[in-house]
């Protein structure tokens, strides 16, 4: 009877184990399908290069080659358009401008032509496009910008509101016209928590470009302690800032245990002549709970030592008593 129960229990265990394994296999299989579908949709089209930098004088014509590649397993019909763009946030997100704004001093879409605005790409196929930049004779010195967008005619997405969004990829075109170019920048904000108990310490900075051209600051934060000794050097991301826009930078001092007042100096080098913008802040890090705990433990230890000293006779008194006992012993020995 016992063996029958054991066999039945063993069979039930095997059956449940098999069911669990099958369920897990189904779940992982579905996850894999979802991930593969997402990867294919996110890599359906590639623009090469993502950024094209050109230096051209007024009246000059320059031709470059860009590429567009179909990464998907489906044939795609691509439309290519040239748009001006603006940047309105601190993340540097380019926002295309559909209506040409002639007052936009940095616009360059009207300067650019592409060899073919319609392409049919087979799966895995890469095609070249000639990009011709014709700089006007009256072009102002500084930066001028546009984007070359490739839009698959058969690829659309639905937003959360139900609106149809056309997906596209593109190449940002940076055109620099040489001349008397103003280069200026400032640090609008540099901050960290004024007081912390422990690290890490998070820094935030906002740098504004007041130049006639985009800048790429080489920025770092130097942290020193109260004695002026270096605690850390933190490098910030190297990113472009378009004219008269701001970008937000972040950095983290990954140290847990710190004590005292610290100084942080942000230095940002930019421009062709090596201009520098700096900003300084101070912050405190005091692990007060840990200090209170250590002081309490030390106080208890001192009190215990004091109490032991009070409860025990001091060493000189013991030695004196022992000496008197020895003297008495000698007297009695002499009498005997």
Secondary structure as GFF3:
##gff-version 3
##sequence-region A 1 336
A	DSSP	alpha_helix	2	42	.	.	.	ID=ss1
A	DSSP	beta_strand	45	48	.	.	.	ID=ss2
A	DSSP	beta_strand	51	55	.	.	.	ID=ss3
A	DSSP	beta_strand	61	70	.	.	.	ID=ss4
A	DSSP	beta_strand	76	87	.	.	.	ID=ss5
A	DSSP	beta_strand	94	97	.	.	.	ID=ss6
A	DSSP	three_ten_helix	109	111	.	.	.	ID=ss7
A	DSSP	beta_strand	112	114	.	.	.	ID=ss8
A	DSSP	beta_strand	118	121	.	.	.	ID=ss9
A	DSSP	beta_strand	126	134	.	.	.	ID=ss10
A	DSSP	beta_strand	142	158	.	.	.	ID=ss11
A	DSSP	beta_strand	164	177	.	.	.	ID=ss12
A	DSSP	beta_strand	185	191	.	.	.	ID=ss13
A	DSSP	beta_strand	195	196	.	.	.	ID=ss14
A	DSSP	beta_strand	201	209	.	.	.	ID=ss15
A	DSSP	beta_strand	218	224	.	.	.	ID=ss16
A	DSSP	beta_strand	230	235	.	.	.	ID=ss17
A	DSSP	beta_strand	246	253	.	.	.	ID=ss18
A	DSSP	beta_strand	260	270	.	.	.	ID=ss19
A	DSSP	beta_strand	275	285	.	.	.	ID=ss20
A	DSSP	alpha_helix	288	311	.	.	.	ID=ss21
A	DSSP	alpha_helix	315	335	.	.	.	ID=ss22
###
